[in-house]
Amino acid sequence: MPPHSGRLIIISYRLPFHIENKKLVQNSGGLVSAMFSYAKGLYKNKEGTENNSKILWFGISEDTREELKHVSEKANQNYFDLIPIHLSKEEDGFYEGFCNNQIWPLFHYFTHLVDFSKEDYKLYKNANESISKYVSNFLNPNDTIWIHDYHFLLLPKLLRNFSSSLEIGFFLHIPFPSYEIFKQFPRIWREELLLGVLGADLIGFHIFDYMQHFSQCVLQFIDSHVEGNWVSTTEGLTRLGAFPIGIDAQAFEQDYLSSKVKIEEKAIQKAIANKRLMFSVDRLDYTKGIFERLLAIEHFFNKYPEYKNEVVFNMVVVPSRDHIPSYQKMRLDIESQVGRINGLFASLDWTPITYQYKHLNRNELIALYALSDLALITPIRDGMNLVAKEFIASQPPHEPGVLILSEMAGTASELREALTINPNDLDEIADTIKTALELSPTEKHSLWSNLKERIHSYDVFVWANDFLHALHNAAKMQKESRSDSLVGKILENIKTNYLNAEKRLFLLDYDGTLSPFHPDPQKAIPSPQVYEVLSRLLSDSYNEVVIISGRNHEFLERWFGELSVHLVAEHGASHKIKGSEWHHYWNQNDQWKEPYQNIMREFVKRCPGSFIEEKKASLVWHYRKADPIYGKEIAKTLLKKLSHQLQNNTEFICLEGNHIVEVRPILINKGDGAKRLLKSFDIPFILAIGDDRTDEDLFAVLPSHAHTVKVGKGKSLAKYRFQNPEAVLRLLEYLVFP
């Protein structure tokens, strides 16, 4: 576990234990198994004594904290301090509503099952808010919080509001869908869900594909910047990562040798009467491909009748959501299908499918794993699937079984030596079963040994430590890059400095600072509120105002020329001292633009919605109106091509800005432009505000006493941050209005 000054806190939908017949019973599920194994290993030192520090675990439970604590002490399950969350009956409906009727089917690509209910989404928001308020009562500012799964997509941002010093991690245990699927959510929902989870310092996914899907959704649906595995929004900086959850492989390997498992093995051997055994274990759910698997078994015996009376398929279905009518029907349909197939093929001494609708205890499960010739793991869509890993860990080295795995399971990207199938291709499944049954002992051992090495090298302990180390580093990066919010005492101090200063300087960017961005730059004109605020600033003789923009001098002259302000155009290529004429620092002809303009024209053709803006001292390729994902990719390619064109040219530079790629002279920047205009920054009060990378050049040259403000997302040298131009105007109004 990485070093941190606070406690480790886990938040999941359910607590890891519940009380049953006055005993503490461990709940089922991959997360519970993983974290219980991790906690046991974490809080045992080399001498075997336990560390007194506990993991705080919040989850919904019908038991009280006192009841859980009393029973857990008796049961010696004291790795966790269990803190139950009790929601109102209405709030608790968020699980059956938005979670199970909307997120679950949509994220698993079963879009026809989604019920887009406004009432369900409202309950989901209310439940997340209630849980946030309850959990915040227990938090210390330096705690590390690890939030788990889709039930709490809004929770990271809600808890971030409690303290900016919290380390917040979020892990999604189900797939994250492609943006074409995610966009089916109503616009406001998807924006709130993305911004909610981006309140975390680190968001973990099982595999790289899910991480990529999330990145694409972020680019497509919210105002953001994605660079590698970092997402920057007006809320801050978040790292994304792929962390395939592991198991305690060594524990499974050891338990396989236990006497209790051997007893279960004998019972299974007696039941199958020397038949070859294949199995599957799934929770009852439409995502698991249970119907398709049964049809594949039927197809296998039809296609390869020589295996009749030779192979038994043991299908275990773990009860889930029994109270939901659709799941009750699913169970009946499965049982009907099993009965139909057994009726077709069974004989007096052979039943092809052994069906169990029950929870297997650990010993029964490991015995089943160990005796099976092959595992048939064929979900239609699965976030990970730990049964596949448990099967590998429980195999006898002298005679290991074979793993057949759906390519739709997250595990398939990790367990490359498994025999992968498409769960909808009955022929492929049948043929692969035959192949697996006919592999030689040497071939089976070769496949298994590589799989075994993987699950041991990246087990649950590595998974948890990997995530927590990454979280610690991401939180550190977030804190280093975070600018303070201009609120409370900070805001009061700035106003005090303003009122006490006899000379004040305002350096204000235009687009994205005084005015919101517009798809057509020429339509982003100053609002009446902008003129009112500027007029109020200029009415005070102590104030000097500079509008320092990337816009050309014609635009600035048209909209601000009659005001008593200084103007700096094209990042410093031209400037105008109030009351005088324009001075153009860059006076070369336009021949230098031709090679870059030709390249940009190619990319305008390739990227619908993009266009070129030609200025006196720069060329700008805009893609704000283009598809955000495609536009960003094209921008990267354009940047590389322009940079290659410029590799032997020390006079010009190529830069990427907010939905633009720009080529301009290297000597032209806002910092030098401000210096040329003002000559000196020896002014008691300086306020500089900007939103783009070009404004960093200005922030870099200002004295340490200057108040610098970054508007929007991205790293910055600025001391403070605002989310949007509206906040900028509110700040200026606060300073100049009584």
N, C-alpha and C positions, 0 to 999 in steps of 0.2 A: 504494500500500500504506500502511495507517495506521501511525503511529509506534508502535513498541514496542521494548523493550530486548532482546528475544530474537530467535531465528531463526524462520523460517517452516518448519514441518514438515508434510508431507503423508503421510497413511496411506491406502492403498487396497489392494484385494485383490491386484492385480498391479502390478509396477513398470512404468513407461512404456516401457521398452526391454528387449529380450532379445538374447542373442548367437546369431547364426546364421551359420555358415560364417566364423567369426572376425570378423564384422562386427556392429555394433550396429544392430538393427532396431527401429523404433518400433512398439509394439503398437497395434492398432486400438482404437477406442472414443472416444466423445465427450469423456470426461474427459481422456484423454491429449492429444487434439488441442487441447482448450481450454487446459489448463495449459501445454502446450509453447508455444503462441502467447503466452500470458500471460507466461511466463518470459522469452521472447525480448524482448518489449517492456519488461518490468520491468527487466531488467539491461543495458539499453543506455541510456546517457545521451545528451544532445543532440549530443555530439561523436562518438557512435558507439563509444566505448570501453566495455568491459564492466566491470560491478561485480564485485569478487572474491567477494562474498557469494553463497552458493548456497542453493537450496532443498533441504532434506533430504527425500528421498522414500523411505518404507518401503513395501515390498510383497513378496508371496511370489514367489520366483524360484528357479530351479534353478542360476543362476549365482552365483559368489562375488563379494564386494565388490571384491576385488582384480582379478578378471577384468573386471568391469564398468567399474572405474575406468580400467584400462589401455586398453580398447577405446574408451571414451568420450572419452578425451583424444585418441586418434588421430582419432576421428570429429568432434572439436570440439563434441560435444554436452555441453558442460560447464556447463549452467545448473543441473544437479541434482547433488547428492551422493547417489548411489543406494545404499540400504542394504537388501540382500535379507533376507527373513525365511525361515528354513527350519523348517518344522514336521515333526513326526514323521509317518510314513505314516498312522497312525491319526488324528492331529489334522487332517491335510490333508483328511480325509474330510468335514469340516464343510461344505465348499463343495458337494460333490455331495449331501450329506445334507440338513441343515436349511436351508441357503441355497436350494438348487434344488428340493428336494422339498416345502418347506413355506412359506418366506417368499415365494419368487418366485410360485408359483401363487396363494397367498392374497392377496398384495398386488395382484395383477392380476385378482382376482375369479374365477379358475378354481378354485373351492373343491372341485370334484369330483376334482381332481388332487392334492389335499393328502394327504400321508401323515404323520399325527401320531405321530411316533416319539420315544419318550423317549430312546432311545439317541442319535438324531441331535441332539436338543437338548443332551444332556450333552456331546457332542463339540463343539458350537457354543460352549458355555460354556467348555470346557477350552481351545479354540483362542483365544478372546478373552482368556482369562486368561494364556495362554502369550505371546501377542503383547504384551499389556500389560507383562508382566515384562521381555520382551526390549527393547521400545522405551524403557522407563523407564531403562535403563542409559545411554542416549544423551542424556537430557533435561537441560536446565537449567531452573531454577524459573520463569524469565520467558519461556519459549518460547511461540510461538503454534502451536497444533496444529490442523490441518484434516483431520478424519476423513471419509472418503467411503464412503457407501453401506451397504446392508443387511447386509453381511457382518460389520459391527462395531457393531451396535446396543448391545452391552454395554460397549464400549470406553471411551466418554467417562467413565462413572462410575469405571471401573477406573483410568484415568489420573488422574482428579481426586484419587484417594487418594494419588497420588505427591506432588502439591504443589497447594495451594489457590491459588497465584499463577499457575498456568498459564492461558493463554487457550485455551479449547477450543471449536472449532466443529465441527459435524457437518452434512453435506449428504446428503440422500437423493435419489438419481438415479432412483428408480422411484416409482410412485404410492404414497400412503399411503391405505389403504382406510377405508371408513366403519366406525363402531364395531360395526355389526351383523356385518360380515365379520371384523373384528379379534377380536371376542369368541369366535370359534370356537377360538382358541388356548386351551389349558388355563389356568385362572385364574392359577396361579403363573408360567407362562411370560409371559403378557401383562404382568403386574405387573413382572417383572424386566426385560423388554424396554423398557417405558416408562421405568422408573426408571433403567435403564442409559443410554439416550440422553439423558435429562434431566440427566445429569452434565455436559453441555455448557453453555457460556454462551449459545450461539446454535445453533438447529436450523434449517437451511434446507431449503425445499421448492421445487419448480419453480413451482407455482401456488398460488393462495389456497385452492382447494378441498382440496388435500392438507393444508394447514396447518389448515383448519377440521376436517377429519376427525381429525387428531392431537389437537386441542384437545378434541374430543368424547370421544375415547378416554381421555384423561387425566382428564377429569371423571367419566367413567363407571366407570373401573376402578381408580384409585388415589386416595389421600387427597391432594387438591390444591386449589389455588385458581387460576382462570384469569381474568385481567383484561386484556381486549384481546389483545395479542400477547405477554403475559407469563404464564408458568406458575410458580407458587410451590408448592414441596413442602417437606417437612422437610429435604430435601437442599440446598435453596437456590432461587435464582431463575434462570429460563431464558427467553430471548427466542425467539420463533418469527418466521420471516419467509419471504416468497415471493421467490425470486431465480431467474427463468427463465434457464437457462444459455444463453450466446450462443456465437457463432463468431467467428473472425477474418475478418469479412466483407470487409475491404479486401484481404486476401491472396487470397481466392477471386476477387475482382474483377480483381486484377492477374494472377493465374495464367491466367485465361480468355484473356488476350491473348498468352500465351507461345507460342513456336513449337512446343513439344512438344505442347501442347494442340491446336494447329491441325493437326498431323499426325494425331492421334487423331480429330479431327473428320472429316477426309477419309476415313479408314477407315470410320467409321460411315456417312457419307453414301453411300459406295459400297455398303455392305451393305444399306441400306434402300431404295436406288434411288428417291429422290424421294418416298417415302411419308412421311406424317405420323407423328411418333414420340411415343409416350407411354411412360413408364418407371416402375419402382419399384425401390428398393434396400432390402433388409431382411436382418437377421441371421436365420438359421434359428431360428424360435421360434413356439410356438403362439399367442403374444400378438399376432403381427404381422398376422393376418387374411389370410394368403396364400391359403388355400383359398377363402375368401369372395371375395377379389379375382378369382381365376380364374373363379369362377362368375359374377361380375359382368361380366367381359369376354365370357364366353360369352353372357350375357343381352344385352349391348350389341349384339353382332353379329346376334343373332336379332331383336332389337327394331328395330334400325336397319341393315338389310342394305345400305343404300346406302353404308355405310362399309367394306364388304368390299373388299379390295384397295386401300384408301386409307390405312389406319392400321395401324401395327405397334406391338405392345406388347412392350417389352424389359423382362423381369423378371429382376433380379439377386438371387440369394439368397447371402448370405455364409455360408460354412461356420461352424458353431457346435456344440460338444458332439457331435462326430461319433461319439465312442465310446459314447454312451448309446443303447441299443437303440430307445427311443421316438423319438429324434431321427433315427436311421437310417431308421426306418419312415416318419417324417414326410417325409423327403427323397424316399423312393421313391414315396410317395403324391402328392407335388407333381409329380414327374416323370411319373407315370402320368396325372395330371389334365391336365398340359400336352400330353402326347401325344394324349390323347383329344380335347381341344378343337382342336388343330391338325389332327387327322384329320377332324374335322367340317367345317372351314372352309377348309383350305389348298388352294391351286391350284399349278400349275407355277411361277408367277412370284410367289407370295405366301404367306408363312407368318405367320399372325396373331400368334403369340407366339414371341419369341426368348428362350430361357431360358438363363441362365448361373449355374452353381453355382461361384462363385469369388470371390476378393478382387480388386477392381479397384484399380489404382494411382491415385494422385491425378490424374494427367493424363487417364487413361481416364474417371474419374468426372466431372471437370469438363467434359470434352468431351460426355459423355452429358447432363449437366445442360443445357449451353448449346444443344444441338441439339433438345432435346425440346420439343414443343408443349405438353405438359402432364405434370405429375408426379402420380402416383396413390399417395398416401400414406394407407393405410387400415387402420391397426392396430385390433385389437379393444380393446386397452388399452395405452397407452404413456405412460411418465413424461413424456417431452418429445418427442423426435424431431428430431434436428439435420439430417437429410437435407432436410427441408422448408426449413430456413434456408439450407443450402448451395445448394440449387436456386435460390432467389431471388437469392443473391449472385452466382451464375455466369451470370445471364441477359444476353444481348446487349441493350443499351438500345433498339436500333432495332426489335427483334422479340422481345420477351420471351414466355416461355411462361406457362402458367396452372397454379396450384397447386390441386389437389383434395385436401382434407385431412379425415381422420376427426375427428369431434367428440370421439372418445375419446382423442385424443392431447393431451398437455399443451400442445403448441404451439398448438392451436386457440384457446385462451383468449387468446393473444398475437397471433397472425397473423389478425386479424379480417377482412381483405380476401380471404382464401382462400375458395374455394368449398367449404363444409363439407358432409359427408355422414355418414349413419349407416352404418357398415361392414357391417351386417346387412341393409340395405335394397337389394336388387339393382336394383330399379326406380329408386331415387333415384340410385344410382351411375351406371347406364346413362344416365339423363336428364342428369345433371351432366356426364358426359363429352361428350355431344352439345352441351350448352350451351357448354362450354369450347372445343370445336372450332369453334363458330360465332361466337364473340365477334369483334368488329371489332378491328383493330389499336389504335384509340384506347381501346377498353374494356380491352383487355389491358394496355396501357401504364399506364392509370390505376390498375388493381388492383396491378400490379407495383411502381409507383413508391412507393405507400404502404407496401407490404410491405418494400421495400428500405430506406426511411427508418427503419423500426422496427429491422431487424436491424443497421443501421449505428449507430443511436443507443444500442442496448443490446447491444453486442458482448461478446466474451469478456473484454475488459479492464475494461469497466464492470461486468460480472457479478462478476468476481473482486474488484475494488476495492470494489464495493458490499458484498459479503459480508464482506470483511475489515474494512472500516470499521465495519460493523454489529457484527461480533464484538468489535472493540476497545471499542466503546461499551457493549455488553452486559456484557462482562467488567468494565468499570469500574463499571457499575451494580451488578453482582453483588458486587464487592468492597466497595462502599460500603454495601450493604444486609446484607452477611454478618455475622452475629454469630460470635464465636470459639467453637469447641467447647471444652467444659469437660473438658480432658484434660491429662495431664502436669503441667508446671510451674504452669500456671494453677490446676489443682485443688489442687496442693500449697500454693500461696500462699493460697488461700481457707481451707484448713484451718488454716494457721498463723495467719491473721487471726482465725479463730474461736477457736482455743485461747488466744490472747493477749488477747482482749477480755473485759472484766469485765461487759459488758452487751451482749446480742445481741437482734436483732429479726428475726423471720421473718414475712414477708407472703406468704401462700400462697393462690392461687386454688384452686377445687375442680374443676369439670368440665374435663377435658382437662389437668389439672395433677396433682392428687392422685388423681384417678380418671379412667379412660378414658371417652370419650363412649359413651352408650347410646341406641339409637333411642327408647326410652321414658325420659325424664329421671328419673322416679321410681324406676326400677330401677338407676340409677347410684349405688349405695350404697357407703360406704367398705369397703375390704377389711380383713381382720385385719392385714395388713402396714401399712396406713395408721395404724391405731390403735397398733400396736406402735412405729412410728417417732415418732408424736406423743407417746406416753407417755414415750419415752426423752428426747425434747427437753424435755418439761415437768418431767422429774425433775431437771433442772439449774436451779438458782435464777437463774442468769445469763440464762436464755432467756425471751423473751416471744414468744408465737405468736399471730398474727392470721390467721384464715381469712376472706378477703375475696372474696366470691362474688356472682354474679348470682342465686343461689338465694334464695327467700323465707325469712323468719326462722323459719317453722315447720319447714322442712326442716333448716336448720342447728341449730335447737334440738333437734330429734329425734335427730340423729346425733352432735352435738358438744356438746350442752348440759351434759353431765356432766363434760366435760373442762375443765381450767383454762386455757381459751383465750379470746381476744377474738374476737368474731364480728361481721362486717359483712355485711349482707344487701342484696340488690338493688342492688349497685354503690354502696352508701352511703346508701340510703334509711332503713335501720335499723341500729343497732349495739348491741352488748351488751358491756360491760366484764366481764371474768371475775368471777364471784361476784355480779353485780348483775342488775338487770332490763333488759329491752329498752327502748331509746329510739328512737322513730320520728321521724326528721327530717321525713318527708313525711306529713302528716296530712290532706290534702284528701280529699273524698269521691270517689266513682268516676264522677261525671258526665262528667268530661273524657275518659274512655275511649270513650264511646259512638260518636262518629263514626269513630274509628279501628278500633274493634271491628267495626263494620258493614262497613268496607272489607275487613278481614281475613277475615271470614266468607265474602265473595264468593270470595276466593282459596283458601280451604279447599275450597270446592265445585269449583273449577277444577283443583286440584292434589291428586290422591289421595295419601294418606300424610302430608299436612301437617295441623297442628293449632295451636290458639291456647292459649298459657299466660298466664293472668291473674295478675299479682302486685299487691302493694299499690301500687307506684309505677311500674309499667310493664305494657305489653302485648307479648307476644312471639309471633311467627308462626314455627313450627318447620317445616323441610322435610327433616330428616335422613333420614326414612323414605321420601321421595318419590324418583322417578326423578331422578338427579343432574343430567342435562342439562336436562330440563324444569323441575325445581325451581329451578335457577339462573336460567333465563329468566323464570319466573314471579316469582321474588324481585326481579329487576330492575324488572319492571313494577309490582309492589307498592310497591317503594321509591319509584318515580316518583310513583305515585298518592298515597301517604302524604305525600311531600315537597310535592306540590301542595296537599294539604289543610293543610299546616303553613306555607305560604309567608308568611302574615300573622300567624303565631303565634310569638312569641319565647320562650314559656315551655317549649315541648317540642321534642324533637329526634328524628329518625328515623335509626337506625343499622343497618348490615348487619354481622352477626357471623358466627360459624362455623355455617353452615346455619340462620341465623335472621335475621329482620328485627324490630327492636324499636323501640317508641316509648316514650320516658321523659322526665321533666323534664330540662331542660338543665342544671339546677344539681346534678343527681345524677350523680356519677361516682366511680370508685374513688379517684382522687387526693384529692378533697375529703373523701370518706368516711374515708380514712386520717388526714387532717389533723384532722378533728373528733374522732376517737377518741384520737389520740395526742398532739395539741397540738404536739409537737415531734419532729423526727427527729434530735435530737442524741444519737445512739447510735453507738458505735464500729464495731459490726458489724451490717450490714443485708443480708439476703438476701430478695429479692422475686422470686417466680416466677409466671408466668401465661402463658396460651396465646392469648388473644383480643385483639381490638382494644380492648376496654374496659380491659384491663390496661395499655395504653399510657398511659392517663391517670395511672395509679399510677407507672409508670416515670418519667414526665415531672416529677413533683414531688419525687422522691427526690434526696438529695445525691449528689455525684459519687463519693463513696467507696462507695456502695451497690453490692452485687453483684446485678445484674438478669439474669434468665434468661427467655428466650422459649422456650416449648414448641411445637414444630410449625412449620408453614410460615408464610410471610408476612414482610413488612418489619417491623422492630421497632426501638425505641429501646434495647432490651436489649443489654447487653454480650456476653452469651453465649447459647448455644442448645442445647436438647435436642430429641431427636426425639419422645419420648413420655413419659407419666407414669411408666413403669417407670424411666426414667433419673432422674427427679426423686427417686423413693424411694431409688434407689441413692446419689444425692448426699447426701441427708439421713442415710442410714445411715452413709455414709463419715465424716460430720462427728461423729456422736454415738456411734458404736461404736468401741471401742479398736482 
